[in-house]
Amino acid sequence: MLWRRLASGLAPLGFAMLCSAPPAAANDETIDLSDYRPSFTVNFTDPTQKLLLADGGPFSPKYQDWGNLRTLPGNREEQLYVDPSFVPALTGTDPQGRADAPPGATLTPLGINPFDLAPNGLSIIAEPVPAALRTRIDRPYVSGMLSTEQSFQQKYGYFEVRAQLPRGRGLWPAIWLVGKTFREHVEIDIMEQLGDNPWRIYQTSHPPPRLGGGVMKTIDTGFDTSAALHSYGLEWRPDALVFTIDRRPTARLDGAPFRDAPPMYLIINLAVGGSWGGNPTPDTAFPATLRITDIHVYRREE
């Protein structure tokens, strides 16, 4: 996700270049996975499966490794990421993005669930804060995020999420990988989108800052990503980052800056607002939904 500053105080991330790519639909080549085997799979079409760590599932609903953050203030995001057990602090959200009440606080959970599991997949739902809860939440919107930081990380391989993206100004869905490290920020954005242009996505590398700026690819997909499900993927190899849509390569970036990177975990989120794409307008329809049907991660067979 294209964010500006870590809670630990690292400098803002820069970009080496901004590039455009031809429409993904024009590419007939498909990624070769014949040497890969599944290493992490989630099918969201089973409504009975466990989702969150607290219930025995694989996902955290907040940025635990970064200090239990519920939002990224450096991006000027307007949402707070919640889950049914979330209890907001009486003092509100702090400058780093922490918003949970301290352990032992005798406060009632909000009970807002931004996750809806159904036979057609998982919906991550963003919506304005209900009127009855505006005295307890200091952000105008609530939404959801899922992270495998506590359950799964992998170095190299093919990472893929099948999703239908939301549409509307101020909506910012993202599928990204983050290095499991506290020393420096390492990130690869498999897919980001600004909801006011559902025909375009962004695919970006963020190597360690000491190795220079990242590279962003602007992909004109040739289709409306809010109209149907599509698979967004990345093949991470020692020599290359190969981004894909529906398993067709859309961008190739240098993999050398990531050879010393640690294993990475997966984050899927629906942000609202921010300094990059702007905030919602009266024309933005809520509730807004990011629908996901499955996650597939593969490891190359040795």
ROKOL-469543 format. One line per 5 residues: number of its first residue (from 1); for each residue x, y, z of N, C-alpha, C, O. Coordinates in pm, whole numbers, always signed. Atoms other than C-alpha are relative to their C-alpha. Layout:
N
NUM> X:Y:Z:X:Y:Z:X:Y:Z:X:Y:Z; ...
This chain:
302
1> +85:-119:+0:+0:+0:+0:+88:+123:+0:+187:+129:+73; -83:-118:+17:+137:+337:-95:-19:+92:+119:-106:+179:+116; +16:-81:-119:+182:+492:+247:+123:+84:+22:+227:+60:-39; -101:-103:-5:+394:+777:+361:+106:-20:+107:+222:+16:+86; -98:+8:-108:+561:+693:+690:-40:-111:+98:-156:-124:+134
6> +23:+102:-101:+596:+402:+931:-14:+61:+138:+39:+169:+165; +13:-48:-137:+498:+440:+1294:+136:+10:+69:+152:+87:+163; -132:-3:-60:+863:+373:+1378:+80:+123:-36:+187:+147:+20; -66:-126:+31:+959:+702:+1215:+91:-4:-121:+173:+86:-139; -83:+3:+119:+1122:+592:+890:-40:+112:-93:-153:+161:-89
11> +25:-110:+93:+1150:+856:+620:-104:-39:-103:-124:-158:-128; +98:+30:+104:+880:+884:+353:+65:-77:-114:+183:-59:-145; -49:+82:+109:+915:+639:+67:-7:+78:-130:-106:+147:-156; -1:-70:+128:+1014:+777:-274:-13:-99:-114:-11:-220:-93; +11:+83:+118:+977:+648:-627:+109:+38:-99:+138:+155:-119
16> -103:-25:+100:+1248:+608:-886:-61:+44:-132:+0:+121:-206; +59:-33:+128:+1007:+635:-1178:-148:-34:+6:-193:-111:+91; +143:+27:+13:+641:+633:-1276:-25:-43:-144:+1:+33:-237; +11:+58:+133:+556:+410:-1570:-142:-42:-30:-219:-72:+62; +129:+52:+44:+250:+313:-1771:+23:-127:-78:+127:-145:-142
21> -7:+126:+73:+183:-28:-1917:-121:-12:-90:-224:+51:-63; +115:+17:+89:-43:-137:-2204:-112:-74:+71:-90:-134:+176; +111:+71:-63:-387:-279:-2126:+32:-145:+25:+89:-213:-61; -30:+139:-35:-362:-612:-1947:-69:-97:-94:-17:-205:-123; +76:+90:+85:-625:-760:-2175:+72:-30:-131:+40:-128:-198
26> -70:+20:+127:-386:-726:-2472:+110:-105:+10:+170:-139:-91; -109:+93:-21:-139:-974:-2322:-54:-142:+5:-135:-175:+91; +47:+139:+6:-195:-1342:-2416:+91:-96:+75:+56:-212:+93; -92:+85:-76:+104:-1476:-2221:-58:-27:+138:-119:+62:+198; +42:+32:-136:+22:-1656:-1895:+119:-48:+81:+215:-103:+26
31> -109:+37:-90:+243:-1720:-1594:+9:-153:+9:-93:-221:+10; -23:+145:-7:+395:-2070:-1573:+18:-41:+145:+117:-5:+209; -6:+46:-139:+324:-2233:-1236:+28:-149:+10:+3:-210:+114; -19:+145:+1:+422:-2587:-1333:+103:-46:+102:+99:-161:+146; -102:+37:-98:+720:-2581:-1093:-38:+42:+142:+44:+32:+233
36> +43:-49:-130:+516:-2445:-801:-98:-97:+66:-169:-172:-1; +95:+78:-77:+320:-2616:-526:-66:+90:+105:+0:+181:+155; +69:-87:-96:+57:-2462:-291:+67:+1:+137:+111:-103:+186; -56:-14:-135:+188:-2328:+41:-97:+68:+96:-83:+54:+217; +100:-66:-83:-107:-2120:+167:-123:+24:-86:-115:+91:-189
41> +122:-11:+77:-466:-2139:+47:-116:+33:+91:-133:-30:+196; +124:-32:-73:-786:-1977:+172:-112:+14:-102:-100:+89:-199; +118:-10:+84:-1124:-2026:+10:-110:+67:+82:-156:+11:+181; +95:-78:-78:-1370:-1762:+128:-146:-30:-34:-235:+40:+12; +139:+32:+35:-1680:-1927:-21:-65:-96:+98:-177:-140:+76
46> +57:+84:-107:-1733:-2139:+292:-34:+91:+118:+57:+133:+190; +37:-95:-106:-1931:-1922:+538:+28:-51:+141:+23:+27:+236; -23:+55:-134:-1849:-2157:+828:+147:+4:+41:+179:-26:+156; -142:+5:-33:-1472:-2122:+812:+38:+111:+98:-30:+213:+109; -51:-99:-95:-1274:-1934:+1076:+79:+105:-76:+154:+73:-168
51> -64:-110:+72:-1148:-1593:+968:+110:+64:+84:+226:+68:+41; -92:-79:-81:-980:-1399:+1250:+76:-87:+99:+29:-193:+140; -83:+74:-95:-701:-1514:+1482:-73:-30:+130:-60:-138:+186; +71:+18:-127:-923:-1466:+1786:-98:-115:-5:-135:-169:+100; +97:+109:+16:-1161:-1728:+1645:+65:-128:-51:-4:-226:-79
56> -69:+117:+53:-894:-1973:+1526:+33:+9:-147:+79:-89:-206; -32:-18:+141:-852:-1831:+1177:+141:+54:-20:+214:+70:+78; -139:-41:+29:-532:-1707:+1005:+25:+151:-3:+140:+192:-20; -17:-143:+29:-594:-1329:+989:-10:+88:+124:-92:+66:+213; +11:-109:-97:-528:-1031:+1211:-78:+113:-64:-61:+139:-183
61> +77:-109:+55:-771:-737:+1169:+63:+137:+24:-4:+240:+10; -70:-127:-23:-509:-472:+1251:+148:-21:-24:+193:-135:-40; -144:+9:+22:-140:-393:+1203:+68:-33:+132:+119:+57:+200; -53:+39:-130:-17:-592:+1503:+150:+26:+11:+196:+79:+113; -145:-14:-8:+354:-588:+1420:+45:+146:+8:+156:+174:+54
66> -35:-142:-4:+350:-209:+1390:-55:+70:+123:-53:+193:+132; +48:-58:-125:+198:-159:+1734:-151:+1:+13:-207:+88:+79; +146:+11:-7:-166:-266:+1690:-70:+122:-60:-168:+173:-4; +59:-118:+64:-245:+20:+1454:-134:-35:-64:-152:-145:-118; +132:+15:+61:-605:+64:+1336:-18:+90:-123:-120:+83:-190
71> +1:-87:+117:-527:+324:+1068:+144:+46:-23:+230:+26:+62; -132:-54:+31:-226:+487:+899:-12:+151:-16:-40:+199:-125; +19:-145:+5:-237:+859:+986:+90:+69:-101:+54:+174:-153; -90:-61:+97:+62:+933:+761:-61:+11:-138:-19:+95:-218; +71:-6:+128:-169:+865:+465:-121:+91:+4:-187:+114:-98
76> +122:-79:-21:-442:+1088:+609:-126:-80:-33:-223:-27:-87; +116:+85:+23:-679:+794:+587:-114:+41:+93:-92:+92:+203; +120:-43:-72:-1035:+855:+705:-66:-115:+78:-159:-91:+155; +67:+114:-60:-1121:+502:+823:+75:-51:+123:+194:-25:+142; -58:+78:-108:-1062:+299:+1136:-31:-146:-32:-146:-180:-60
81> +23:+142:+23:-1014:-76:+1085:-53:-64:+128:+9:-54:+234; +65:+55:-118:-1246:-259:+1321:-25:-149:-19:-4:-203:-127; +47:+138:+0:-1363:-609:+1408:-102:-11:+113:-112:+82:+193; +108:+6:-99:-1649:-735:+1630:+44:+18:+144:-35:+60:+228; -47:-12:-138:-1432:-737:+1944:+70:+132:+30:+118:+152:+141
86> -73:-125:-18:-1284:-389:+1896:-65:+88:+107:-184:+116:+103; +41:-93:-105:-1306:-165:+2204:+83:+127:-16:+204:+122:+7; -79:-121:+23:-1203:+195:+2127:+45:+65:+130:-26:+61:+231; -51:-73:-116:-989:+393:+2369:-83:+125:+23:-129:+188:-71; +75:-122:-33:-1164:+675:+2551:+70:+125:-51:+6:+227:-75
91> -78:-115:+48:-885:+907:+2436:+5:+10:-152:+67:+102:-205; +2:-3:+146:-945:+828:+2068:+125:-61:-61:+201:-132:+5; -113:+53:+76:-686:+743:+1804:+123:+86:+22:+116:+208:+8; -121:-79:-25:-329:+844:+1885:+70:+33:-131:+29:-18:-236; -66:-44:+125:-90:+1005:+1630:+59:-112:-83:+78:-96:-203
96> -56:+113:+75:+56:+665:+1534:-107:-87:-64:-78:-166:-154; +107:+82:+54:-283:+507:+1462:-51:-105:+94:-131:-190:+55; +52:+94:-99:-342:+311:+1782:-134:+52:+52:-149:+172:+78; +133:-45:-40:-705:+317:+1889:-68:-94:+99:-180:-67:+142; +62:+97:-92:-768:+15:+2118:+7:+48:+144:+105:+111:+185
101> -3:-25:-143:-863:+58:+2481:+109:-85:+64:+138:-194:+14; -105:+79:-64:-587:-61:+2718:-55:-131:+56:-174:-140:+86; +46:+128:-56:-603:-422:+2844:-64:+21:+136:-17:+100:+218; +69:-9:-128:-844:-464:+3131:-107:+107:+7:-179:+115:+106; +101:-105:+0:-1064:-171:+3034:-140:-63:+0:-166:-155:-76
106> +136:+55:-10:-1426:-239:+3128:-95:+79:-90:-186:+147:-43; +81:-68:+99:-1577:-103:+2810:-64:-104:-93:-14:-215:-106; +74:+91:+87:-1822:-262:+2568:+55:+4:-142:+73:+112:-197; -41:-1:+142:-1701:-373:+2223:-107:+67:-86:-226:+63:-54; +94:-67:+89:-1857:-179:+1940:-92:-98:-70:-208:-67:-97
111> +82:+100:+66:-1979:-497:+1774:-17:+21:-149:-102:-43:-211; +8:-20:+145:-1923:-368:+1420:+84:-107:-70:+201:-127:-37; -71:+104:+74:-1829:-647:+1181:+11:+40:-147:-88:+36:-220; -17:-38:+142:-1681:-529:+847:+20:-119:-92:+42:-102:-212; -25:+121:+79:-1644:-891:+731:-129:-80:-13:-191:-116:+87
116> +120:+79:+27:-1931:-1079:+568:+38:-120:-85:+66:-106:-204; -30:+123:+71:-1863:-1440:+474:-129:-60:-55:-225:-79:+18; +118:+54:+67:-2111:-1582:+222:+45:-96:-109:+164:-100:-142; -41:+94:+106:-2117:-1850:-49:+65:+67:-121:+137:+0:-195; -64:-67:+114:-2011:-1587:-305:+130:+69:+39:+185:+146:-40
121> -129:-53:-41:-1703:-1491:-103:-8:+90:+121:-114:+109:+181; -12:-90:-114:-1584:-1256:+167:-15:+144:-46:+52:+186:-141; +12:-142:+26:-1697:-895:+161:+66:+77:+114:+31:+58:+230; -54:-96:-95:-1482:-634:+336:-75:+130:-25:-70:+186:-134; +98:-107:+17:-1725:-350:+396:+49:+128:+68:+88:+126:+185
126> -30:-132:-54:-1648:+20:+444:-129:+81:+0:-206:+78:-96; +122:-80:-10:-1921:+254:+563:+20:+112:+100:+111:+106:+183; -9:-106:-100:-1977:+575:+758:-29:-55:+140:-104:-152:+156; +24:+41:-137:-1969:+540:+1135:-148:+21:+34:-201:+129:+9; +140:-19:-38:-2324:+479:+1263:-16:+116:+97:+70:+141:+181
131> +24:-120:-82:-2474:+785:+1429:+13:-29:+148:+64:+54:+223; -1:+33:-142:-2506:+606:+1763:+141:-20:+56:+160:-21:+177; -137:+29:-46:-2130:+539:+1776:+97:+115:-27:+217:+101:-4; -90:-109:+36:-1992:+876:+1666:+68:+63:+121:+169:+131:+105; -68:-50:-120:-1909:+968:+2026:+112:-93:+44:+191:-56:+131
136> -102:+97:-40:-1687:+657:+2052:+107:-20:-107:+213:-76:-78; -96:+17:+109:-1509:+665:+1714:+33:+138:-57:-57:+214:-92; -42:-133:+45:-1305:+967:+1604:+40:+2:-147:+112:+93:-189; -18:+1:+144:-1291:+872:+1235:-137:-5:-64:-230:-60:-5; +133:-1:+61:-1579:+925:+990:-44:-132:-61:-162:-151:-89
141> +35:+127:+63:-1562:+571:+846:+61:-117:+76:+162:-102:+146; -57:+125:-48:-1507:+213:+957:+15:-94:-119:-63:-88:-214; -25:+94:+108:-1367:-61:+736:+75:-120:+58:+86:-134:+180; -68:+119:-45:-1172:-386:+750:+130:-25:-73:+149:+19:-187; -125:+46:+59:-828:-528:+684:+30:-140:+51:-15:-178:+159
146> -43:+133:-38:-679:-877:+695:+150:-10:-22:+201:+32:-126; -145:+14:+9:-313:-958:+762:+40:-139:+47:-15:-190:+145; -51:+130:-42:-125:-1288:+781:+130:+13:+79:+206:-84:+89; -129:-24:-66:+159:-1134:+984:+26:-96:+115:+142:-123:+147; -17:+93:-113:+97:-1375:+1275:-10:-146:-41:+13:-235:+42
151> +27:+139:+39:+26:-1687:+1069:+77:-49:-121:+104:-169:-131; -64:+48:+122:+205:-1695:+734:+88:+108:-60:+46:+222:-76; -91:-84:+76:+509:-1542:+565:+78:-90:-96:+95:-209:-70; -76:+79:+96:+709:-1654:+263:+93:+89:-80:+58:+201:-116; -93:-66:+89:+1014:-1551:+65:-1:-70:-135:+19:-192:-142
156> +12:+48:+137:+978:-1593:-312:-127:-84:-17:-185:-133:+80; +120:+78:+29:+691:-1770:-483:-100:+83:-79:-70:+192:-127; +108:-68:+72:+364:-1676:-647:-114:+26:+98:-161:-65:+166; +104:-44:-92:+102:-1480:-451:-118:+53:-82:-99:+133:-174; +115:-38:+83:-251:-1435:-584:-126:+13:+84:-153:-69:+171
161> +129:-23:-66:-583:-1294:-462:-103:+29:-109:-80:+110:-199; +109:-24:+95:-909:-1309:-656:-101:+93:+65:-155:+63:+171; +79:-105:-65:-1115:-997:-590:-81:+79:-102:-46:+89:-219; +80:-99:+72:-1385:-763:-715:+13:+130:+77:-20:+135:+196; -38:-123:-68:-1287:-405:-636:-118:+96:+9:-208:+92:-76
166> +108:-98:-11:-1515:-125:-515:+21:+117:-95:+129:+136:-151; -3:-113:+91:-1596:+182:-718:-49:+125:+73:-152:+121:+140; +42:-126:-61:-1615:+543:-598:+119:+80:+49:+216:+24:+100; -108:-87:-46:-1396:+840:-518:+21:-16:+151:-74:-23:+229; -34:+12:-140:-1213:+805:-189:+14:-143:+48:+47:-165:+164
171> -18:+140:-36:-1206:+424:-191:+137:-46:-49:+177:-17:-161; -140:+33:+28:-857:+273:-180:+28:-145:+41:+85:-169:+147; -32:+139:-31:-837:-109:-191:+145:-33:-33:+203:+27:-124; -140:+38:+24:-496:-274:-175:+23:-145:+39:-38:-198:+132; -50:+134:-30:-332:-616:-180:+151:+13:-2:+209:+46:-105
176> -143:-30:-7:+28:-598:-61:+75:-98:+89:+16:-164:+175; -91:+82:-79:+324:-784:+85:+92:+91:+80:+137:+194:+31; -87:-79:-88:+530:-653:+377:+103:-93:+62:+70:-203:+107; -108:+79:-57:+866:-781:+500:-14:-16:+150:-46:+80:+221; +8:+29:-142:+868:-946:+841:+130:+45:+66:+218:-35:+96
181> -121:-57:-59:+1129:-712:+988:-33:+129:+71:-128:+198:+34; +15:-126:-71:+1158:-424:+1231:+115:+95:-33:+119:+207:+19; -119:-80:+27:+1484:-291:+1085:-25:+106:-107:+20:+220:-94; +25:-93:+109:+1363:-129:+764:-124:-46:-74:-164:-162:-66; +126:+31:+67:+1051:-114:+551:+26:-62:-136:+99:-7:-218
186> -7:+69:+127:+1023:-362:+264:-143:-36:-39:-215:-97:+39; +140:+15:+39:+699:-376:+65:-12:-20:-150:+64:+38:-227; +35:+16:+141:+557:-495:-267:-152:+10:-10:-224:-66:+55; +144:-19:+17:+213:-373:-374:-47:-79:-122:-23:-38:-235; +52:+82:+109:+49:-645:-580:-106:+76:-78:-113:+68:-200
191> +106:-78:+63:-245:-417:-648:-44:+111:+94:-68:+87:+212; +68:-110:-65:-367:-74:-541:-92:+65:-102:-65:+60:-223; +89:-70:+93:-655:+121:-687:-62:+121:+68:-92:+119:+187; +78:-116:-42:-814:+461:-654:-137:-17:-63:-150:-25:-185; +131:+45:+43:-1185:+395:-676:-70:+86:-102:-169:+42:-160
196> +65:-83:+100:-1271:+686:-902:+41:-38:-143:-13:+18:-239; -38:+50:+132:-1097:+504:-1192:+11:-153:+8:+121:-206:+25; -2:+146:-16:-1195:+134:-1180:+61:-74:-118:+65:-197:-118; -67:+65:+114:-1019:+66:-1513:+153:+1:+16:+224:-49:-71; -145:-16:-18:-672:+137:-1371:+40:-54:+137:-30:-33:+236
201> -59:+40:-128:-459:-27:-1101:+147:+40:+0:+203:+79:-102; -142:-34:-18:-108:+37:-966:+71:-118:+63:+20:-180:+156; -82:+111:-50:+163:-223:-904:+139:+57:+27:+201:+117:-62; -114:-81:-46:+466:-105:-709:+98:-83:+82:+59:-172:+157; -103:+56:-87:+795:-212:-555:+49:+107:+97:+68:+223:+59
206> -58:-87:-103:+922:-57:-231:+118:-75:+61:+101:-139:+165; -116:+69:-59:+1276:-196:-172:+45:+71:+127:-5:+179:+158; -54:-69:-117:+1469:-115:+146:+49:+139:-39:+112:+155:-143; -36:-138:+35:+1526:+264:+154:+148:+17:-34:+183:+102:-117; -143:-13:+28:+1904:+215:+154:+34:-41:-144:+142:-9:-193
211> -25:+45:+137:+1870:+59:-195:-69:+89:-103:-72:+57:-222; +58:-95:+94:+1688:+355:-347:-151:-1:+1:-213:-72:+81; +144:-15:+7:+1333:+447:-442:-66:-117:-69:-1:-197:-137; +78:+105:+63:+1058:+216:-556:-39:+37:-142:-9:+146:-191; +49:-19:+136:+902:+179:-898:-148:-31:-2:-191:-136:+44
216> +144:+21:+14:+532:+220:-969:-36:-20:-146:+9:+55:-233; +54:+24:+134:+361:+75:-1275:-149:+32:+1:-224:-18:+85; +140:-32:+17:+29:+220:-1385:-57:-92:-108:-12:-89:-222; +52:+101:+91:-180:-54:-1547:-142:+39:-42:-232:+45:+41; +134:-18:+56:-475:+28:-1772:-53:-137:-38:-7:-197:-136
221> +39:+141:+9:-662:-298:-1743:-80:-33:-125:-76:-146:-173; +87:+30:+112:-903:-262:-2034:-136:-50:+41:-219:-82:-44; +131:+43:-48:-1196:-364:-1812:-31:+71:+131:+58:+129:+194; +46:-61:-124:-1399:-236:-1518:+22:-98:+114:-48:-200:+123; -35:+93:-108:-1247:-399:-1209:-109:-10:+106:-105:-100:+190
226> +109:+7:-97:-1563:-325:-1009:-117:-84:-50:-212:-108:+23; +113:+71:+60:-1785:-525:-1245:+7:-151:+20:-95:-219:+11; -14:+146:-10:-1644:-875:-1188:+127:-33:+77:+210:+53:+104; -120:+49:-68:-1384:-1085:-1009:+116:-13:-98:+98:-53:-213; -123:+23:+76:-1024:-1087:-1135:+108:-40:+99:+102:-6:+217
231> -112:+44:-84:-704:-1243:-1001:+117:+96:-14:+159:+127:-126; -114:-92:-4:-421:-1009:-898:+116:-74:+66:+105:-122:+178; -108:+85:-49:-85:-1177:-855:+138:+60:-16:+158:+162:-82; -142:-36:+8:+289:-1149:-815:+84:-125:+6:+67:-207:+97; -104:+101:-10:+567:-1392:-896:+127:+70:+48:+183:+153:-22
236> -120:-58:-61:+857:-1299:-668:+114:-99:-18:+114:-207:+42; -117:+83:+25:+1185:-1443:-793:+125:+78:+40:+118:+199:+56; -123:-72:-35:+1547:-1360:-701:+38:+107:-102:+100:+207:-66; -42:-94:+105:+1591:-1179:-1033:-111:+92:-47:-84:+187:-121; +110:-78:+57:+1245:-1033:-1098:-124:-2:+88:-149:-97:+163
241> +137:-6:-51:+907:-922:-972:-90:+4:-123:-85:+100:-200; +90:+9:+114:+645:-1030:-1227:-143:+15:+51:-196:-77:+114; +136:-25:-43:+304:-875:-1160:-97:-54:-105:-65:-57:-224; +95:+60:+92:-6:-1033:-1312:-142:+46:+30:-174:+87:+142; +146:-6:-14:-378:-989:-1369:-55:-119:-76:-26:-138:-194
246> +54:+123:+60:-569:-1312:-1436:+112:-86:-58:+98:-148:-163; -119:+79:+32:-225:-1477:-1453:+69:+40:-130:+149:-35:-184; -72:-57:+113:-115:-1261:-1745:+94:+109:+49:+49:+200:+118; -95:-102:-47:+202:-1058:-1681:-39:+140:-45:-73:+163:-161; +31:-140:+29:+137:-685:-1662:+118:+92:+23:+125:+200:-36
251> -117:-83:-29:+467:-550:-1524:+112:-89:+49:+89:-188:+119; -120:+71:-44:+821:-675:-1467:+96:+101:+59:+135:+197:-8; -93:-89:-69:+1050:-506:-1214:+119:-80:+50:+111:-202:+63; -123:+64:-46:+1400:-581:-1090:-21:-65:+136:-73:-2:+228; +12:+70:-128:+1408:-841:-813:+123:+9:+87:+119:-30:+203
256> -127:-3:-74:+1768:-777:-708:-10:+75:+133:+47:+28:+232; +5:-71:-127:+1682:-516:-439:-72:-77:+111:-68:-37:+227; +76:+78:-98:+1468:-782:-265:+67:-133:+35:+8:-215:+106; -66:+129:-27:+1722:-1066:-252:+32:-19:+147:+31:-132:+197; -28:+10:-143:+1811:-987:+108:-123:+28:+86:-113:+39:+208
261> +123:-29:-75:+1450:-918:+206:-41:-121:+82:-12:-235:+44; +51:+112:-80:+1292:-1128:+480:-126:-58:-63:-178:-2:-159; +130:+48:+45:+986:-1345:+424:-106:+110:+17:-97:+193:+108; +104:-103:-4:+678:-1133:+357:-135:-60:+33:-164:-175:+1; +138:+40:-28:+323:-1152:+483:-95:+82:-85:-57:+184:-142
266> +100:-58:+89:+4:-1058:+301:-97:+88:+78:-140:+53:+188; +102:-89:-54:-228:-765:+375:-102:+30:-110:-65:+58:-224; +110:-38:+89:-567:-704:+212:-84:+101:+76:-129:+71:+187; +75:-101:-73:-749:-385:+306:-80:+89:-93:-54:+98:-213; +79:-100:+71:-1007:-130:+202:+8:+130:+80:-65:+148:+178
271> -13:-130:-66:-897:+220:+305:-102:+97:-60:-153:+77:-171; +92:-104:+44:-1120:+526:+278:+71:+134:+15:+123:+165:+122; -65:-131:-4:-981:+869:+192:+150:-11:-13:+204:-115:-50; -146:-1:+7:-618:+967:+204:+52:+110:-89:-20:+167:-171; -63:-111:+73:-375:+1216:+60:+25:-35:-146:+48:+56:-227
276> -27:+38:+140:-325:+1017:-262:-126:+15:-87:-124:+89:-185; +119:+0:+84:-676:+964:-397:-109:+95:+43:-208:+112:-28; +102:-91:-48:-870:+1215:-190:-109:-70:+79:-112:-193:+88; +106:+51:-85:-1173:+1172:+31:-128:-24:-78:-143:+29:-188; +127:+22:+68:-1520:+1047:-61:-76:+130:-25:-58:+229:+45
281> +89:-111:+33:-1769:+1283:-220:-144:-47:+20:-166:-166:+43; +139:+44:-12:-2150:+1281:-197:-40:-106:-102:-138:-177:-82; +32:+101:+101:-2147:+1062:-511:+55:-138:+35:+18:-236:-29; -56:+130:-39:-1947:+785:-337:-107:-81:+71:-163:-37:+171; +107:+85:-55:-2188:+500:-261:+53:-83:+116:+157:-148:+105
286> -29:+84:-117:-2178:+335:+82:-124:-81:+35:-236:-36:+9; -129:+63:-30:-2156:+71:+205:+75:-39:-127:+16:-77:-228; -88:+39:+109:-1861:+1:-24:+61:-136:+32:+91:-165:+148; -41:+139:-25:-1742:-356:-69:+119:-40:-86:+121:-17:-207; -109:+71:+66:-1417:-528:-157:-30:-148:+17:-25:-199:+129
291> +38:+141:-10:-1517:-887:-239:+118:-89:-41:+182:-65:-144; -111:+92:+23:-1260:-1170:-222:-54:-142:+5:-130:-177:+94; +45:+140:-2:-1319:-1534:-311:+109:-97:+42:+79:-201:+100; -105:+95:-39:-979:-1694:-257:+138:+65:-2:+162:+166:-69; -142:-35:-3:-610:-1655:-181:+79:-126:-32:+51:-233:+23
296> -89:+113:+32:-346:-1883:-333:+144:+49:+3:+180:+145:-65; -144:-27:-1:+24:-1875:-250:+70:-131:-34:+34:-237:+16; -74:+116:+46:+269:-2112:-415:+148:+19:+28:+200:+131:+26; -145:+0:-18:+628:-2206:-344:+63:-86:-110:+11:-192:-144; -65:+78:+107:+867:-2322:-615:+57:-129:+57:+120:-130:+163
301> -48:+131:-42:+947:-2690:-587:+151:-7:-22:+199:+21:-132; -146:+6:+12:+1318:-2740:-516:+41:-120:-83:+160:-143:-104
